[in-house]
Amino acid sequence: MNNIISEDQKKSKEWLKDVSIRTAKRADLEKLEWEGEYIRFRNIYLEVFQRSRKGLAQMWVVDLEGFGLIGQAFVQFYPKKRFDSQGEKQGYIHAFRVREQYRGAGIGTILMKHIEKTLIEKGINEVTLNVAKDNRGALLLYKNLGYKLVGETSGRWWYHDHMNKIQEVVEPSWRLIKQLH
């Protein structure tokens, strides 16, 4: 299979049988850069991977047999703001991506349901995420999956890029939350 599917293939969803979702391995980190498109996030990928080794995060990849990685999602685990005596945690989903040519085929929904199932198994019953205000497709996906809009954020954050230079991001975003059952 080549790396682009036709609209007919996308609709038939036959190729979905060749898709698997799995925990990211160290060997996946460079592949997460998607041929250089996301090289600037190399240090973030490594940091999240290191956190995942300590049980503080989890990284998933969507792997299409014969092509490679077509999606990804990371979750950071944090204490709930309403911290209780049980030490409950919530998950924060970020870096949720599906390659453009595979969008609209259900990969995002499949990945999100996989994440939610795993979080429930870990005893996490609340998950949050931010979505850029101009990303209407992702906002619709999350709302269709039961996420509720609870506010907005400036979307301002910093990171060290692959050249170890500090980069500032300003991406006004909506904050969404979902109670998992």
Secondary structure by P-SEA (a helix, b strand, c coil): ccccccaaaaaaccccccbbbbccccccccccccccccccaaaaaaaaaaaaaaccbbbbbbbccccccccbbbbbbbccccccccbbbbbbbccccccccccccaaaaaaaaaaaaaaaaacccbbbbcccccaaaaaaaaaaacccccccccccccccccccbbbbbbbbbbbbbbbcc
